[in-house]
Amino acid sequence: MAKQGRYCYREVLPFGAMIFLQCTQVGQSTVFKAATTQGMSYCIFMVYSYAISTLVLLPFAFIFERKHLPPFNLAFLGRIGLLGLLGFSAMMCGYKGIEYSSPTLASAISNLTPAFTFALAILFRMEKLEVRSFSSQAKIIGTIVSISGATIVVLYKGPIILKTSSQASILFDQTLKSSESNWVIGGLLLIVDYLLLSAWYILQAQTVTKYPAELLVVSLFNLCVAVLAAPASLLLEPDLSAWQFSSKMMLFAILYSGLYGSSFATAILTWGLRLKGPVYVALFTPLSIAIAAIMGVIFLGDSLYLGSIIGAVVISAGFYVVMWGKVKEDIAEDIGESSVESPPETDPLL
């Protein structure tokens, strides 16, 4: 029973949590895009959402983690400040990139995150790379296969397998396409966003490993982002009327991000970084394209294309290979730890 509980906590729960996070992040990007097309500034969006998330998370941090609070010394505050700067810069590029382009392009370019994170994790010695090891080979091959599957979804549509139509999808599509998009600038900004996000994964994983208080780390990170975004918003949006909510979609986007996206979703993500490492978390980003296609069919009435099905199958195959490699590594580490903790038994002399 103890082994089953540990396996469920270390393997099943993180797997389900990361898939759930990808679903909610795709939804957040779509809602944000709809709100910006109605005139909402991405800087003001960051100030409101991260201020709300700080107010939501900070009480929980002091209630549930008061026994494990890290020392508020210069080293800890320096890490939080660097995390805030990386996160703020990444989100500035990401939100502006989505504003110029679309959530679909953001999901496509997010496939660079596993490669960026894997390279940085090896550079900072957070991930083992033994070319002769089957587990390392599986992680490399699985990552390439997953990215290839996501690329298929983007580049190949194919014939329509399931055609649906709804009034909601027509209205939503008009909302997203109501303004012209600069795809080149948007794509470049999104590439910078996911490169900075990979660096944030590495630093956040190191931080919560050293200071295992996820809620407090995320709360202070959100506070730091809100503080950085406020003066930037005043410089970029000097007109105070821009701070008003002119539509229900703007209010919904801010509440969705503040109450969940920037608070509890980031806390769950940070928990996954501490438990499984940055590469494991980053490997789930290619799923966003398949999830976006499925959510489009279910909620927006989009048509389902053959390329989406093929890409989803390839992504699933890549994930199975990567997960196999990660499980093999975990088993090898557990065997190594148990052999060190308990020396082998020897036969008695008599």
C-alpha positions in Angstrom: 0.0 0.0 0.0 2.8 2.4 0.8 4.5 1.7 -2.6 1.2 2.3 -4.4 0.6 5.6 -2.5 4.1 6.8 -3.3 3.7 5.8 -7.0 0.4 7.6 -7.2 1.9 10.8 -5.6 5.1 10.8 -7.6 3.7 9.6 -11.0 0.0 9.6 -11.4 -0.8 12.9 -9.6 1.8 15.0 -11.4 0.8 13.6 -14.8 -2.8 14.5 -14.3 -2.0 17.9 -12.8 0.3 18.9 -15.8 -2.4 17.9 -18.3 -5.0 19.9 -16.3 -2.7 22.9 -16.3 -2.2 22.7 -20.1 -6.0 22.8 -20.5 -6.4 25.8 -18.3 -3.5 27.7 -19.8 -4.9 27.2 -23.3 -8.2 28.6 -22.0 -6.4 31.5 -20.4 -4.6 32.5 -23.6 -7.8 32.3 -25.6 -9.7 34.5 -23.1 -6.8 37.0 -22.9 -6.7 37.3 -26.7 -10.5 38.0 -26.8 -10.1 40.6 -24.1 -7.2 42.4 -25.8 -9.1 42.6 -29.1 -11.7 44.6 -27.1 -9.1 47.2 -26.0 -7.5 45.8 -22.8 -3.8 46.6 -22.3 -1.6 43.6 -21.6 0.4 45.6 -19.0 -2.7 46.6 -17.1 -3.9 43.0 -17.3 -0.7 41.9 -15.6 -1.0 44.5 -12.8 -4.6 43.5 -12.0 -4.2 39.8 -12.3 -1.0 39.5 -10.3 -2.2 41.9 -7.6 -5.3 39.7 -7.2 -3.3 36.5 -7.2 -1.0 37.9 -4.5 -4.0 38.8 -2.3 -5.4 35.3 -2.8 -2.3 33.3 -2.2 -0.4 35.2 0.5 -2.9 34.3 3.4 -2.8 30.6 2.4 1.0 30.7 2.4 1.2 32.0 6.0 -1.6 29.6 7.2 -0.3 26.4 5.7 3.4 27.0 5.5 4.1 29.0 8.7 6.2 26.1 10.1 8.4 26.0 7.0 8.8 29.7 6.2 12.3 30.3 4.6 14.6 33.0 6.1 13.9 36.4 4.5 17.6 37.0 3.9 19.3 38.7 0.9 19.9 35.4 -0.9 16.2 34.4 -0.8 14.9 37.8 -1.7 17.5 38.0 -4.5 16.2 34.8 -6.0 12.6 36.1 -5.8 13.6 39.3 -7.5 15.4 37.4 -10.3 12.3 35.1 -10.7 10.1 38.2 -10.9 12.2 39.9 -13.5 12.4 36.7 -15.6 8.7 36.1 -15.3 7.8 39.7 -16.0 10.0 39.9 -19.1 8.6 36.5 -20.3 5.0 37.6 -19.8 5.6 41.0 -21.4 6.9 39.2 -24.5 4.2 36.5 -24.4 1.2 38.7 -23.9 2.4 41.1 -26.6 3.1 38.2 -28.9 -0.4 36.8 -28.4 -1.8 40.3 -29.0 0.0 40.5 -32.3 -0.7 37.0 -33.3 -3.0 34.3 -31.8 -3.2 31.6 -29.1 -2.8 29.0 -31.8 0.6 30.4 -32.8 1.6 30.7 -29.1 0.7 27.0 -28.6 2.7 26.1 -31.7 5.9 28.0 -30.6 5.5 26.6 -27.1 6.9 23.3 -28.5 10.4 25.0 -28.3 10.1 24.9 -24.5 11.1 21.3 -23.9 14.2 21.7 -26.1 15.1 25.0 -24.4 14.5 23.6 -20.9 16.3 20.3 -21.6 19.4 22.2 -22.8 19.4 24.5 -19.8 18.8 21.7 -17.4 21.9 19.8 -18.8 23.9 23.1 -18.6 23.0 23.6 -14.9 23.4 19.9 -14.2 19.8 19.4 -13.2 19.2 16.6 -15.7 21.4 13.6 -16.3 22.4 12.9 -19.9 24.1 9.5 -20.5 24.0 8.8 -24.2 24.5 5.0 -23.6 21.7 4.9 -21.1 18.3 3.6 -22.5 16.4 6.1 -20.2 18.3 9.1 -21.6 17.9 7.9 -25.2 14.1 7.5 -24.5 13.8 11.0 -23.2 15.6 12.5 -26.2 13.7 10.4 -28.7 10.4 11.0 -27.0 11.0 14.8 -26.9 11.7 14.8 -30.6 8.7 12.7 -31.4 6.4 14.9 -29.3 7.7 18.1 -30.9 7.3 16.4 -34.4 3.7 15.6 -33.5 2.9 19.1 -32.5 4.6 20.3 -35.7 2.3 18.0 -37.8 -0.8 19.6 -36.1 0.5 23.1 -37.1 1.7 22.4 -40.7 -0.7 19.8 -41.9 -4.5 20.1 -41.7 -5.7 17.4 -44.0 -9.3 16.6 -44.8 -12.1 17.4 -42.3 -13.0 14.4 -40.2 -15.7 16.0 -38.0 -17.4 19.1 -39.2 -19.3 21.2 -36.6 -20.8 24.6 -36.6 -22.3 26.8 -33.9 -23.2 30.5 -33.5 -20.8 30.8 -30.6 -17.8 29.7 -32.7 -18.7 32.2 -35.4 -19.0 35.1 -32.9 -15.8 34.0 -31.1 -13.9 33.7 -34.3 -14.9 37.2 -35.4 -13.7 38.5 -32.0 -10.3 37.0 -32.4 -9.9 38.2 -35.9 -11.3 41.6 -35.5 -7.8 43.2 -35.5 -4.9 42.7 -37.9 -2.0 40.6 -36.5 1.7 41.0 -37.1 2.7 37.4 -37.2 6.4 38.0 -37.6 6.8 40.2 -34.6 4.4 38.1 -32.6 6.4 35.0 -33.4 9.7 36.5 -32.4 8.3 37.8 -29.2 6.8 34.4 -28.4 10.2 32.7 -29.0 11.8 35.0 -26.5 8.9 34.4 -24.1 9.5 30.6 -24.1 13.2 30.9 -23.9 12.8 33.1 -20.7 10.1 30.7 -19.5 12.6 27.8 -19.7 15.1 29.8 -17.6 12.3 30.6 -15.1 11.6 26.9 -14.9 15.2 26.2 -14.0 15.5 28.9 -11.4 12.1 28.2 -9.9 12.9 24.5 -9.5 16.2 25.3 -7.8 14.4 27.8 -5.5 11.7 25.5 -4.3 14.2 22.7 -3.8 16.2 24.9 -1.5 13.1 26.6 0.0 10.2 24.1 0.0 7.4 26.6 0.5 5.7 26.7 -2.8 2.8 29.0 -1.8 5.0 31.6 -0.3 7.5 31.6 -3.2 4.7 31.9 -5.7 3.0 34.7 -3.6 6.2 36.8 -3.5 6.9 36.1 -7.1 3.4 37.4 -8.0 3.9 40.5 -5.8 7.2 41.2 -7.5 5.6 40.9 -11.0 2.8 43.2 -10.0 5.3 45.8 -8.6 7.3 45.6 -11.8 4.2 45.8 -14.1 2.7 48.9 -12.4 5.3 51.5 -13.4 5.6 49.9 -16.9 1.8 50.2 -17.3 1.8 53.9 -16.3 4.6 54.6 -18.8 2.9 52.7 -21.7 -0.7 53.6 -20.7 -0.7 57.1 -19.4 -4.4 57.5 -20.1 -6.2 56.6 -16.8 -9.3 55.6 -18.7 -7.4 52.5 -19.9 -7.6 51.1 -16.4 -11.4 50.9 -16.5 -13.3 47.7 -17.5 -15.2 48.5 -20.7 -16.5 44.9 -21.2 -17.4 41.8 -19.3 -14.8 39.9 -21.2 -12.0 42.1 -19.7 -13.3 41.6 -16.2 -13.7 37.8 -16.7 -10.1 37.5 -18.2 -8.6 39.4 -15.2 -10.6 37.4 -12.6 -9.8 34.1 -14.4 -6.1 34.9 -14.4 -6.0 36.4 -10.9 -8.1 33.9 -9.0 -6.7 30.8 -10.8 -4.1 31.3 -13.6 -1.5 33.4 -11.8 -2.2 32.0 -8.3 -3.1 28.3 -7.8 -2.1 27.2 -11.3 1.4 28.7 -10.8 1.5 27.0 -7.3 0.6 23.6 -8.9 3.2 24.2 -11.6 5.8 25.1 -8.9 4.9 21.9 -6.9 5.5 19.9 -10.1 8.9 21.6 -10.7 10.0 20.6 -7.2 8.7 17.1 -7.4 9.6 16.1 -10.9 12.0 18.7 -12.2 11.8 21.4 -15.0 12.2 19.0 -17.9 9.2 16.9 -16.9 7.0 20.0 -16.6 8.3 21.5 -19.9 7.6 18.2 -21.8 3.8 18.8 -21.4 3.8 22.0 -23.5 3.4 20.2 -26.9 0.1 18.9 -25.6 -1.3 22.5 -25.8 -1.9 22.2 -29.5 -3.8 19.0 -29.3 -5.8 20.3 -26.3 -6.5 23.5 -28.2 -7.9 21.5 -31.1 -10.0 19.3 -28.8 -11.3 22.3 -26.8 -12.1 24.0 -30.1 -14.3 21.1 -31.3 -16.1 20.7 -27.9 -16.6 24.3 -26.8 -16.2 26.5 -30.0 -17.7 24.2 -32.6 -14.5 24.1 -34.7 -14.0 21.4 -37.3 -11.7 18.4 -36.5 -9.0 17.8 -39.2 -7.0 14.6 -39.9 -3.8 16.4 -39.1 -5.0 17.1 -35.6 -5.7 13.4 -35.1 -2.4 12.2 -36.5 -0.5 14.8 -34.5 -2.3 13.8 -31.3 -1.3 10.2 -31.8 2.3 11.1 -32.5 2.4 13.4 -29.4 0.9 10.6 -27.3 3.5 8.1 -28.6 6.3 10.6 -27.7 4.9 11.1 -24.2 4.7 7.4 -23.6 8.4 7.0 -24.6 9.5 10.0 -22.4 7.4 8.8 -19.4 9.0 5.3 -19.8 12.4 6.9 -19.7 11.6 9.0 -16.6 10.1 5.9 -14.8 13.2 3.9 -15.5 15.4 6.7 -14.1 13.2 6.9 -11.0 13.4 3.2 -10.4 17.2 3.2 -10.9 17.5 6.1 -8.4 15.2 4.3 -5.9 17.2 1.1 -6.1 20.4 3.1 -5.6 19.1 4.8 -2.6 17.7 1.6 -1.0 21.0 -0.1 -1.6 22.9 2.7 0.2 20.4 2.9 3.1 20.3 -0.9 3.7 23.5 -2.9 3.2 23.1 -6.3 1.7 22.5 -9.1 4.1 25.2 -11.7 4.6 24.9 -15.3 5.7 25.7 -16.0 9.4 29.1 -17.6 10.1 27.5 -20.3 12.1 
